[in-house]
Amino acid sequence: MTVFETVSVWLRDLLLPYGGTGLMVLAICDSSFLSLPEVNDVLLMTFSISHPEGMLKYAVLTTLGSVAGCALLYAVGRKGGEAFLRRRFKDERLAKIHNWYRRYGVLAVIIPSLLPPPTPFKIFVLSAGTFGISWTKFLGAVIVGRGIRYFSEGILAVLYGPSAIQFVHDNYGRIGFVMAVVIVACEVVFVFARRRMRSIVV
C-alpha cells in the first residue's frame, strides 16, 4: 500500500463517523494550510458509493469546505501575501502568474482548481488576494471550479461504483484538462456573444 493509500484509508476511517461534516473539515484543511493531494476526492467518492442518497450533500459540503479554506489563503494574500510569495518563489514565476491574472481574470482561479496535483493551486489562491482580485469574483470562481470537480466525482461514484475511484485516479489529469477546455470554450462563446449583442444594440 502506498503512502497516499495509507493516508486515505486512515482519514476515511477517522472521518467516516462524521459523514459530510468530516469531509467539510478535511476540505477546509486541505485548501488552506495542509496538503492532502486527492484525499478529498477519494473520500467524497467513497462516501457517495456507500450512501448514494447523500451524494449531493457530500458534494455541497466538500465544495463549501474547500471554498472556506481558499478564503483563508485569500485573506492571507490580501494582508501580506506578496512578501510571503517573494520569499517562496522567484520573481519570474510571480510575474507569470500576475500576467495570467491580468489576461484571463477569474479563469486563472477556475482552471487550476480543476487540475490535479502537482498543479500549484494554492499559489493562484494566494496570488488572487495579493494581486487584488475582487472578493466576489474570486469566491465565484472557486465555487464554480470546485463545484464542477466535486459534483462530477460524486456523480461518477454513484453511477459506476468503486471502479470510478480508480478511473478518476488514473485519468484525473485528462479529466481536468477536458473540463478546463470546456470552460475556456464557454467563456470564449460568452464573450463573443456579448460583443455581438453590443454591436447590434449600437
mmCIF file of the C-alpha atoms, coordinates in Angstrom:
data_MODEL
# 
_entry.id   MODEL 
# 
loop_
_atom_site.group_PDB 
_atom_site.id 
_atom_site.type_symbol 
_atom_site.label_atom_id 
_atom_site.label_alt_id 
_atom_site.label_comp_id 
_atom_site.label_asym_id 
_atom_site.label_entity_id 
_atom_site.label_seq_id 
_atom_site.pdbx_PDB_ins_code 
_atom_site.Cartn_x 
_atom_site.Cartn_y 
_atom_site.Cartn_z 
_atom_site.occupancy 
_atom_site.B_iso_or_equiv 
_atom_site.pdbx_formal_charge 
_atom_site.auth_seq_id 
_atom_site.auth_comp_id 
_atom_site.auth_asym_id 
_atom_site.auth_atom_id 
_atom_site.pdbx_PDB_model_num 
ATOM 1   C CA . MET A 1 1   ? 0.000   0.000  0.000   1.00 0.00 ? 1   MET A CA 1 
ATOM 2   C CA . THR A 1 2   ? 1.372   3.422  -0.982  1.00 0.00 ? 2   THR A CA 1 
ATOM 3   C CA . VAL A 1 3   ? 1.666   6.373  1.409   1.00 0.00 ? 3   VAL A CA 1 
ATOM 4   C CA . PHE A 1 4   ? -1.234  8.038  -0.416  1.00 0.00 ? 4   PHE A CA 1 
ATOM 5   C CA . GLU A 1 5   ? -3.433  4.970  0.038   1.00 0.00 ? 5   GLU A CA 1 
ATOM 6   C CA . THR A 1 6   ? -2.412  4.631  3.693   1.00 0.00 ? 6   THR A CA 1 
ATOM 7   C CA . VAL A 1 7   ? -3.300  8.257  4.453   1.00 0.00 ? 7   VAL A CA 1 
ATOM 8   C CA . SER A 1 8   ? -6.579  7.952  2.543   1.00 0.00 ? 8   SER A CA 1 
ATOM 9   C CA . VAL A 1 9   ? -7.610  4.834  4.469   1.00 0.00 ? 9   VAL A CA 1 
ATOM 10  C CA . TRP A 1 10  ? -6.634  6.398  7.812   1.00 0.00 ? 10  TRP A CA 1 
ATOM 11  C CA . LEU A 1 11  ? -8.575  9.585  7.120   1.00 0.00 ? 11  LEU A CA 1 
ATOM 12  C CA . ARG A 1 12  ? -11.527 7.619  5.782   1.00 0.00 ? 12  ARG A CA 1 
ATOM 13  C CA . ASP A 1 13  ? -11.740 5.589  8.984   1.00 0.00 ? 13  ASP A CA 1 
ATOM 14  C CA . LEU A 1 14  ? -11.260 8.715  11.120  1.00 0.00 ? 14  LEU A CA 1 
ATOM 15  C CA . LEU A 1 15  ? -13.895 10.814 9.350   1.00 0.00 ? 15  LEU A CA 1 
ATOM 16  C CA . LEU A 1 16  ? -16.408 8.115  8.399   1.00 0.00 ? 16  LEU A CA 1 
ATOM 17  C CA . PRO A 1 17  ? -18.483 8.567  11.597  1.00 0.00 ? 17  PRO A CA 1 
ATOM 18  C CA . TYR A 1 18  ? -18.825 12.298 10.852  1.00 0.00 ? 18  TYR A CA 1 
ATOM 19  C CA . GLY A 1 19  ? -20.027 11.922 7.263   1.00 0.00 ? 19  GLY A CA 1 
ATOM 20  C CA . GLY A 1 20  ? -20.370 15.177 5.358   1.00 0.00 ? 20  GLY A CA 1 
ATOM 21  C CA . THR A 1 21  ? -19.144 17.270 8.282   1.00 0.00 ? 21  THR A CA 1 
ATOM 22  C CA . GLY A 1 22  ? -15.883 15.346 8.303   1.00 0.00 ? 22  GLY A CA 1 
ATOM 23  C CA . LEU A 1 23  ? -15.492 15.909 4.566   1.00 0.00 ? 23  LEU A CA 1 
ATOM 24  C CA . MET A 1 24  ? -16.035 19.636 5.022   1.00 0.00 ? 24  MET A CA 1 
ATOM 25  C CA . VAL A 1 25  ? -13.427 19.877 7.789   1.00 0.00 ? 25  VAL A CA 1 
ATOM 26  C CA . LEU A 1 26  ? -10.946 17.937 5.673   1.00 0.00 ? 26  LEU A CA 1 
ATOM 27  C CA . ALA A 1 27  ? -11.627 20.201 2.687   1.00 0.00 ? 27  ALA A CA 1 
ATOM 28  C CA . ILE A 1 28  ? -11.007 23.311 4.801   1.00 0.00 ? 28  ILE A CA 1 
ATOM 29  C CA . CYS A 1 29  ? -7.659  21.941 5.956   1.00 0.00 ? 29  CYS A CA 1 
ATOM 30  C CA . ASP A 1 30  ? -6.601  20.729 2.516   1.00 0.00 ? 30  ASP A CA 1 
ATOM 31  C CA . SER A 1 31  ? -7.471  24.005 0.790   1.00 0.00 ? 31  SER A CA 1 
ATOM 32  C CA . SER A 1 32  ? -5.752  26.216 3.356   1.00 0.00 ? 32  SER A CA 1 
ATOM 33  C CA . PHE A 1 33  ? -2.582  25.194 5.171   1.00 0.00 ? 33  PHE A CA 1 
ATOM 34  C CA . LEU A 1 34  ? -2.335  21.420 4.754   1.00 0.00 ? 34  LEU A CA 1 
ATOM 35  C CA . SER A 1 35  ? -1.652  19.486 1.572   1.00 0.00 ? 35  SER A CA 1 
ATOM 36  C CA . LEU A 1 36  ? -3.508  16.203 1.099   1.00 0.00 ? 36  LEU A CA 1 
ATOM 37  C CA . PRO A 1 37  ? -3.488  15.550 -2.661  1.00 0.00 ? 37  PRO A CA 1 
ATOM 38  C CA . GLU A 1 38  ? -6.590  13.702 -3.897  1.00 0.00 ? 38  GLU A CA 1 
ATOM 39  C CA . VAL A 1 39  ? -7.628  12.558 -0.409  1.00 0.00 ? 39  VAL A CA 1 
ATOM 40  C CA . ASN A 1 40  ? -10.736 14.756 -0.551  1.00 0.00 ? 40  ASN A CA 1 
ATOM 41  C CA . ASP A 1 41  ? -11.651 13.314 -3.922  1.00 0.00 ? 41  ASP A CA 1 
ATOM 42  C CA . VAL A 1 42  ? -11.236 9.699  -2.815  1.00 0.00 ? 42  VAL A CA 1 
ATOM 43  C CA . LEU A 1 43  ? -13.216 10.170 0.405   1.00 0.00 ? 43  LEU A CA 1 
ATOM 44  C CA . LEU A 1 44  ? -16.023 12.041 -1.344  1.00 0.00 ? 44  LEU A CA 1 
ATOM 45  C CA . MET A 1 45  ? -16.360 9.216  -3.854  1.00 0.00 ? 45  MET A CA 1 
ATOM 46  C CA . THR A 1 46  ? -16.099 6.549  -1.139  1.00 0.00 ? 46  THR A CA 1 
ATOM 47  C CA . PHE A 1 47  ? -18.870 8.193  0.899   1.00 0.00 ? 47  PHE A CA 1 
ATOM 48  C CA . SER A 1 48  ? -21.021 8.622  -2.228  1.00 0.00 ? 48  SER A CA 1 
ATOM 49  C CA . ILE A 1 49  ? -20.638 4.937  -3.099  1.00 0.00 ? 49  ILE A CA 1 
ATOM 50  C CA . SER A 1 50  ? -21.554 3.862  0.437   1.00 0.00 ? 50  SER A CA 1 
ATOM 51  C CA . HIS A 1 51  ? -24.501 6.281  0.676   1.00 0.00 ? 51  HIS A CA 1 
ATOM 52  C CA . PRO A 1 52  ? -25.666 7.289  -2.836  1.00 0.00 ? 52  PRO A CA 1 
ATOM 53  C CA . GLU A 1 53  ? -28.621 9.171  -1.406  1.00 0.00 ? 53  GLU A CA 1 
ATOM 54  C CA . GLY A 1 54  ? -26.206 11.529 0.348   1.00 0.00 ? 54  GLY A CA 1 
ATOM 55  C CA . MET A 1 55  ? -24.060 12.348 -2.684  1.00 0.00 ? 55  MET A CA 1 
ATOM 56  C CA . LEU A 1 56  ? -25.464 15.855 -3.159  1.00 0.00 ? 56  LEU A CA 1 
ATOM 57  C CA . LYS A 1 57  ? -24.881 16.658 0.498   1.00 0.00 ? 57  LYS A CA 1 
ATOM 58  C CA . TYR A 1 58  ? -21.320 15.329 0.390   1.00 0.00 ? 58  TYR A CA 1 
ATOM 59  C CA . ALA A 1 59  ? -20.501 17.297 -2.761  1.00 0.00 ? 59  ALA A CA 1 
ATOM 60  C CA . VAL A 1 60  ? -22.004 20.506 -1.361  1.00 0.00 ? 60  VAL A CA 1 
ATOM 61  C CA . LEU A 1 61  ? -20.199 20.231 1.983   1.00 0.00 ? 61  LEU A CA 1 
ATOM 62  C CA . THR A 1 62  ? -16.872 19.353 0.344   1.00 0.00 ? 62  THR A CA 1 
ATOM 63  C CA . THR A 1 63  ? -17.239 22.318 -2.007  1.00 0.00 ? 63  THR A CA 1 
ATOM 64  C CA . LEU A 1 64  ? -18.120 24.657 0.864   1.00 0.00 ? 64  LEU A CA 1 
ATOM 65  C CA . GLY A 1 65  ? -15.170 23.402 2.897   1.00 0.00 ? 65  GLY A CA 1 
ATOM 66  C CA . SER A 1 66  ? -12.800 23.946 0.001   1.00 0.00 ? 66  SER A CA 1 
ATOM 67  C CA . VAL A 1 67  ? -14.185 27.451 -0.574  1.00 0.00 ? 67  VAL A CA 1 
ATOM 68  C CA . ALA A 1 68  ? -13.729 28.273 3.120   1.00 0.00 ? 68  ALA A CA 1 
ATOM 69  C CA . GLY A 1 69  ? -10.134 27.021 3.087   1.00 0.00 ? 69  GLY A CA 1 
ATOM 70  C CA . CYS A 1 70  ? -9.372  29.014 -0.060  1.00 0.00 ? 70  CYS A CA 1 
ATOM 71  C CA . ALA A 1 71  ? -10.925 32.082 1.565   1.00 0.00 ? 71  ALA A CA 1 
ATOM 72  C CA . LEU A 1 72  ? -8.403  31.801 4.412   1.00 0.00 ? 72  LEU A CA 1 
ATOM 73  C CA . LEU A 1 73  ? -5.499  31.745 1.957   1.00 0.00 ? 73  LEU A CA 1 
ATOM 74  C CA . TYR A 1 74  ? -7.035  34.618 0.003   1.00 0.00 ? 74  TYR A CA 1 
ATOM 75  C CA . ALA A 1 75  ? -7.204  36.666 3.223   1.00 0.00 ? 75  ALA A CA 1 
ATOM 76  C CA . VAL A 1 76  ? -3.535  35.905 3.909   1.00 0.00 ? 76  VAL A CA 1 
ATOM 77  C CA . GLY A 1 77  ? -2.719  37.112 0.409   1.00 0.00 ? 77  GLY A CA 1 
ATOM 78  C CA . ARG A 1 78  ? -4.603  40.370 0.990   1.00 0.00 ? 78  ARG A CA 1 
ATOM 79  C CA . LYS A 1 79  ? -2.789  41.069 4.252   1.00 0.00 ? 79  LYS A CA 1 
ATOM 80  C CA . GLY A 1 80  ? 0.796   40.473 3.177   1.00 0.00 ? 80  GLY A CA 1 
ATOM 81  C CA . GLY A 1 81  ? 0.881   37.749 0.618   1.00 0.00 ? 81  GLY A CA 1 
ATOM 82  C CA . GLU A 1 82  ? 3.364   39.486 -1.655  1.00 0.00 ? 82  GLU A CA 1 
ATOM 83  C CA . ALA A 1 83  ? 6.166   39.303 0.908   1.00 0.00 ? 83  ALA A CA 1 
ATOM 84  C CA . PHE A 1 84  ? 5.371   35.639 1.566   1.00 0.00 ? 84  PHE A CA 1 
ATOM 85  C CA . LEU A 1 85  ? 5.262   34.776 -2.128  1.00 0.00 ? 85  LEU A CA 1 
ATOM 86  C CA . ARG A 1 86  ? 8.535   36.564 -2.827  1.00 0.00 ? 86  ARG A CA 1 
ATOM 87  C CA . ARG A 1 87  ? 10.231  34.526 -0.115  1.00 0.00 ? 87  ARG A CA 1 
ATOM 88  C CA . ARG A 1 88  ? 8.957   31.274 -1.602  1.00 0.00 ? 88  ARG A CA 1 
ATOM 89  C CA . PHE A 1 89  ? 9.057   31.845 -5.361  1.00 0.00 ? 89  PHE A CA 1 
ATOM 90  C CA . LYS A 1 90  ? 11.229  33.545 -7.935  1.00 0.00 ? 90  LYS A CA 1 
ATOM 91  C CA . ASP A 1 91  ? 10.173  36.914 -9.329  1.00 0.00 ? 91  ASP A CA 1 
ATOM 92  C CA . GLU A 1 92  ? 9.881   35.428 -12.816 1.00 0.00 ? 92  GLU A CA 1 
ATOM 93  C CA . ARG A 1 93  ? 7.295   32.902 -11.675 1.00 0.00 ? 93  ARG A CA 1 
ATOM 94  C CA . LEU A 1 94  ? 5.273   35.529 -9.814  1.00 0.00 ? 94  LEU A CA 1 
ATOM 95  C CA . ALA A 1 95  ? 5.372   37.763 -12.879 1.00 0.00 ? 95  ALA A CA 1 
ATOM 96  C CA . LYS A 1 96  ? 3.965   34.927 -14.991 1.00 0.00 ? 96  LYS A CA 1 
ATOM 97  C CA . ILE A 1 97  ? 1.130   34.366 -12.517 1.00 0.00 ? 97  ILE A CA 1 
ATOM 98  C CA . HIS A 1 98  ? 0.390   38.102 -12.397 1.00 0.00 ? 98  HIS A CA 1 
ATOM 99  C CA . ASN A 1 99  ? 0.258   38.248 -16.191 1.00 0.00 ? 99  ASN A CA 1 
ATOM 100 C CA . TRP A 1 100 ? -2.001  35.189 -16.167 1.00 0.00 ? 100 TRP A CA 1 
ATOM 101 C CA . TYR A 1 101 ? -4.460  37.041 -13.900 1.00 0.00 ? 101 TYR A CA 1 
ATOM 102 C CA . ARG A 1 102 ? -4.356  40.205 -15.985 1.00 0.00 ? 102 ARG A CA 1 
ATOM 103 C CA . ARG A 1 103 ? -5.004  38.250 -19.171 1.00 0.00 ? 103 ARG A CA 1 
ATOM 104 C CA . TYR A 1 104 ? -7.517  35.626 -18.063 1.00 0.00 ? 104 TYR A CA 1 
ATOM 105 C CA . GLY A 1 105 ? -9.148  37.036 -14.919 1.00 0.00 ? 105 GLY A CA 1 
ATOM 106 C CA . VAL A 1 106 ? -11.202 34.507 -12.953 1.00 0.00 ? 106 VAL A CA 1 
ATOM 107 C CA . LEU A 1 107 ? -10.180 31.705 -15.314 1.00 0.00 ? 107 LEU A CA 1 
ATOM 108 C CA . ALA A 1 108 ? -6.806  31.892 -13.556 1.00 0.00 ? 108 ALA A CA 1 
ATOM 109 C CA . VAL A 1 109 ? -8.600  30.506 -10.487 1.00 0.00 ? 109 VAL A CA 1 
ATOM 110 C CA . ILE A 1 110 ? -11.138 28.191 -12.121 1.00 0.00 ? 110 ILE A CA 1 
ATOM 111 C CA . ILE A 1 111 ? -8.723  26.264 -14.331 1.00 0.00 ? 111 ILE A CA 1 
ATOM 112 C CA . PRO A 1 112 ? -6.103  25.411 -11.639 1.00 0.00 ? 112 PRO A CA 1 
ATOM 113 C CA . SER A 1 113 ? -8.937  24.378 -9.300  1.00 0.00 ? 113 SER A CA 1 
ATOM 114 C CA . LEU A 1 114 ? -9.863  21.654 -11.790 1.00 0.00 ? 114 LEU A CA 1 
ATOM 115 C CA . LEU A 1 115 ? -6.385  20.341 -12.481 1.00 0.00 ? 115 LEU A CA 1 
ATOM 116 C CA . PRO A 1 116 ? -4.726  17.572 -10.438 1.00 0.00 ? 116 PRO A CA 1 
ATOM 117 C CA . PRO A 1 117 ? -1.580  17.768 -8.304  1.00 0.00 ? 117 PRO A CA 1 
ATOM 118 C CA . PRO A 1 118 ? 1.138   18.888 -8.750  1.00 0.00 ? 118 PRO A CA 1 
ATOM 119 C CA . THR A 1 119 ? -0.726  21.926 -10.142 1.00 0.00 ? 119 THR A CA 1 
ATOM 120 C CA . PRO A 1 120 ? 0.175   24.683 -7.612  1.00 0.00 ? 120 PRO A CA 1 
ATOM 121 C CA . PHE A 1 121 ? -3.417  25.775 -6.958  1.00 0.00 ? 121 PHE A CA 1 
ATOM 122 C CA . LYS A 1 122 ? -2.598  27.407 -3.623  1.00 0.00 ? 122 LYS A CA 1 
ATOM 123 C CA . ILE A 1 123 ? -0.162  29.769 -5.326  1.00 0.00 ? 123 ILE A CA 1 
ATOM 124 C CA . PHE A 1 124 ? -3.020  31.021 -7.501  1.00 0.00 ? 124 PHE A CA 1 
ATOM 125 C CA . VAL A 1 125 ? -5.270  31.419 -4.449  1.00 0.00 ? 125 VAL A CA 1 
ATOM 126 C CA . LEU A 1 126 ? -2.655  33.424 -2.537  1.00 0.00 ? 126 LEU A CA 1 
ATOM 127 C CA . SER A 1 127 ? -1.898  35.446 -5.640  1.00 0.00 ? 127 SER A CA 1 
ATOM 128 C CA . ALA A 1 128 ? -5.570  36.298 -6.119  1.00 0.00 ? 128 ALA A CA 1 
ATOM 129 C CA . GLY A 1 129 ? -5.514  38.098 -2.777  1.00 0.00 ? 129 GLY A CA 1 
ATOM 130 C CA . THR A 1 130 ? -2.075  39.593 -3.339  1.00 0.00 ? 130 THR A CA 1 
ATOM 131 C CA . PHE A 1 131 ? -2.881  40.981 -6.792  1.00 0.00 ? 131 PHE A CA 1 
ATOM 132 C CA . GLY A 1 132 ? -6.223  42.419 -5.713  1.00 0.00 ? 132 GLY A CA 1 
ATOM 133 C CA . ILE A 1 133 ? -8.704  40.144 -7.488  1.00 0.00 ? 133 ILE A CA 1 
ATOM 134 C CA . SER A 1 134 ? -12.110 41.161 -6.136  1.00 0.00 ? 134 SER A CA 1 
ATOM 135 C CA . TRP A 1 135 ? -13.575 39.012 -3.384  1.00 0.00 ? 135 TRP A CA 1 
ATOM 136 C CA . THR A 1 136 ? -16.817 38.315 -5.252  1.00 0.00 ? 136 THR A CA 1 
ATOM 137 C CA . LYS A 1 137 ? -15.052 37.248 -8.453  1.00 0.00 ? 137 LYS A CA 1 
ATOM 138 C CA . PHE A 1 138 ? -12.644 35.058 -6.503  1.00 0.00 ? 138 PHE A CA 1 
ATOM 139 C CA . LEU A 1 139 ? -15.425 33.438 -4.500  1.00 0.00 ? 139 LEU A CA 1 
ATOM 140 C CA . GLY A 1 140 ? -17.491 32.766 -7.607  1.00 0.00 ? 140 GLY A CA 1 
ATOM 141 C CA . ALA A 1 141 ? -14.504 31.266 -9.421  1.00 0.00 ? 141 ALA A CA 1 
ATOM 142 C CA . VAL A 1 142 ? -13.687 28.866 -6.574  1.00 0.00 ? 142 VAL A CA 1 
ATOM 143 C CA . ILE A 1 143 ? -17.321 27.800 -6.223  1.00 0.00 ? 143 ILE A CA 1 
ATOM 144 C CA . VAL A 1 144 ? -17.537 27.075 -9.956  1.00 0.00 ? 144 VAL A CA 1 
ATOM 145 C CA . GLY A 1 145 ? -14.207 25.237 -10.170 1.00 0.00 ? 145 GLY A CA 1 
ATOM 146 C CA . ARG A 1 146 ? -14.527 23.157 -7.020  1.00 0.00 ? 146 ARG A CA 1 
ATOM 147 C CA . GLY A 1 147 ? -18.245 22.593 -7.566  1.00 0.00 ? 147 GLY A CA 1 
ATOM 148 C CA . ILE A 1 148 ? -17.676 21.138 -11.025 1.00 0.00 ? 148 ILE A CA 1 
ATOM 149 C CA . ARG A 1 149 ? -14.883 18.953 -9.698  1.00 0.00 ? 149 ARG A CA 1 
ATOM 150 C CA . TYR A 1 150 ? -16.647 17.504 -6.664  1.00 0.00 ? 150 TYR A CA 1 
ATOM 151 C CA . PHE A 1 151 ? -20.124 17.122 -8.169  1.00 0.00 ? 151 PHE A CA 1 
ATOM 152 C CA . SER A 1 152 ? -18.648 15.359 -11.201 1.00 0.00 ? 152 SER A CA 1 
ATOM 153 C CA . GLU A 1 153 ? -16.788 12.940 -8.945  1.00 0.00 ? 153 GLU A CA 1 
ATOM 154 C CA . GLY A 1 154 ? -19.893 12.299 -6.861  1.00 0.00 ? 154 GLY A CA 1 
ATOM 155 C CA . ILE A 1 155 ? -21.976 11.538 -9.942  1.00 0.00 ? 155 ILE A CA 1 
ATOM 156 C CA . LEU A 1 156 ? -19.328 9.181  -11.326 1.00 0.00 ? 156 LEU A CA 1 
ATOM 157 C CA . ALA A 1 157 ? -19.132 7.389  -7.970  1.00 0.00 ? 157 ALA A CA 1 
ATOM 158 C CA . VAL A 1 158 ? -22.890 6.831  -7.821  1.00 0.00 ? 158 VAL A CA 1 
ATOM 159 C CA . LEU A 1 159 ? -23.088 5.671  -11.438 1.00 0.00 ? 159 LEU A CA 1 
ATOM 160 C CA . TYR A 1 160 ? -20.047 3.399  -11.588 1.00 0.00 ? 160 TYR A CA 1 
ATOM 161 C CA . GLY A 1 161 ? -19.214 2.447  -8.007  1.00 0.00 ? 161 GLY A CA 1 
ATOM 162 C CA . PRO A 1 162 ? -15.683 1.576  -6.826  1.00 0.00 ? 162 PRO A CA 1 
ATOM 163 C CA . SER A 1 163 ? -14.307 1.415  -10.367 1.00 0.00 ? 163 SER A CA 1 
ATOM 164 C CA . ALA A 1 164 ? -14.920 5.170  -10.643 1.00 0.00 ? 164 ALA A CA 1 
ATOM 165 C CA . ILE A 1 165 ? -12.321 5.861  -7.949  1.00 0.00 ? 165 ILE A CA 1 
ATOM 166 C CA . GLN A 1 166 ? -9.602  4.053  -9.854  1.00 0.00 ? 166 GLN A CA 1 
ATOM 167 C CA . PHE A 1 167 ? -10.708 5.638  -13.127 1.00 0.00 ? 167 PHE A CA 1 
ATOM 168 C CA . VAL A 1 168 ? -10.513 9.155  -11.703 1.00 0.00 ? 168 VAL A CA 1 
ATOM 169 C CA . HIS A 1 169 ? -7.181  8.426  -10.025 1.00 0.00 ? 169 HIS A CA 1 
ATOM 170 C CA . ASP A 1 170 ? -5.691  7.125  -13.287 1.00 0.00 ? 170 ASP A CA 1 
ATOM 171 C CA . ASN A 1 171 ? -7.195  9.794  -15.554 1.00 0.00 ? 171 ASN A CA 1 
ATOM 172 C CA . TYR A 1 172 ? -7.515  12.836 -13.326 1.00 0.00 ? 172 TYR A CA 1 
ATOM 173 C CA . GLY A 1 173 ? -5.174  14.915 -15.461 1.00 0.00 ? 173 GLY A CA 1 
ATOM 174 C CA . ARG A 1 174 ? -7.129  14.173 -18.638 1.00 0.00 ? 174 ARG A CA 1 
ATOM 175 C CA . ILE A 1 175 ? -10.469 14.801 -16.947 1.00 0.00 ? 175 ILE A CA 1 
ATOM 176 C CA . GLY A 1 176 ? -9.285  18.117 -15.518 1.00 0.00 ? 176 GLY A CA 1 
ATOM 177 C CA . PHE A 1 177 ? -7.867  19.162 -18.878 1.00 0.00 ? 177 PHE A CA 1 
ATOM 178 C CA . VAL A 1 178 ? -11.126 18.396 -20.682 1.00 0.00 ? 178 VAL A CA 1 
ATOM 179 C CA . MET A 1 179 ? -13.116 20.342 -18.088 1.00 0.00 ? 179 MET A CA 1 
ATOM 180 C CA . ALA A 1 180 ? -10.732 23.288 -18.393 1.00 0.00 ? 180 ALA A CA 1 
ATOM 181 C CA . VAL A 1 181 ? -11.063 23.280 -22.188 1.00 0.00 ? 181 VAL A CA 1 
ATOM 182 C CA . VAL A 1 182 ? -14.864 23.221 -21.926 1.00 0.00 ? 182 VAL A CA 1 
ATOM 183 C CA . ILE A 1 183 ? -14.847 26.171 -19.505 1.00 0.00 ? 183 ILE A CA 1 
ATOM 184 C CA . VAL A 1 184 ? -12.497 28.193 -21.702 1.00 0.00 ? 184 VAL A CA 1 
ATOM 185 C CA . ALA A 1 185 ? -14.656 27.416 -24.739 1.00 0.00 ? 185 ALA A CA 1 
ATOM 186 C CA . CYS A 1 186 ? -17.778 28.553 -22.878 1.00 0.00 ? 186 CYS A CA 1 
ATOM 187 C CA . GLU A 1 187 ? -16.017 31.759 -21.844 1.00 0.00 ? 187 GLU A CA 1 
ATOM 188 C CA . VAL A 1 188 ? -14.976 32.444 -25.444 1.00 0.00 ? 188 VAL A CA 1 
ATOM 189 C CA . VAL A 1 189 ? -18.538 31.860 -26.690 1.00 0.00 ? 189 VAL A CA 1 
ATOM 190 C CA . PHE A 1 190 ? -19.930 34.101 -23.944 1.00 0.00 ? 190 PHE A CA 1 
ATOM 191 C CA . VAL A 1 191 ? -17.518 36.948 -24.721 1.00 0.00 ? 191 VAL A CA 1 
ATOM 192 C CA . PHE A 1 192 ? -18.167 36.642 -28.456 1.00 0.00 ? 192 PHE A CA 1 
ATOM 193 C CA . ALA A 1 193 ? -21.947 36.622 -27.947 1.00 0.00 ? 193 ALA A CA 1 
ATOM 194 C CA . ARG A 1 194 ? -21.774 39.645 -25.640 1.00 0.00 ? 194 ARG A CA 1 
ATOM 195 C CA . ARG A 1 195 ? -19.743 41.613 -28.184 1.00 0.00 ? 195 ARG A CA 1 
ATOM 196 C CA . ARG A 1 196 ? -22.187 40.671 -30.939 1.00 0.00 ? 196 ARG A CA 1 
ATOM 197 C CA . MET A 1 197 ? -25.112 41.852 -28.830 1.00 0.00 ? 197 MET A CA 1 
ATOM 198 C CA . ARG A 1 198 ? -23.375 45.152 -28.123 1.00 0.00 ? 198 ARG A CA 1 
ATOM 199 C CA . SER A 1 199 ? -22.651 45.690 -31.810 1.00 0.00 ? 199 SER A CA 1 
ATOM 200 C CA . ILE A 1 200 ? -26.301 45.000 -32.668 1.00 0.00 ? 200 ILE A CA 1 
ATOM 201 C CA . VAL A 1 201 ? -27.573 47.397 -29.995 1.00 0.00 ? 201 VAL A CA 1 
ATOM 202 C CA . VAL A 1 202 ? -25.174 50.127 -31.107 1.00 0.00 ? 202 VAL A CA 1 
# 
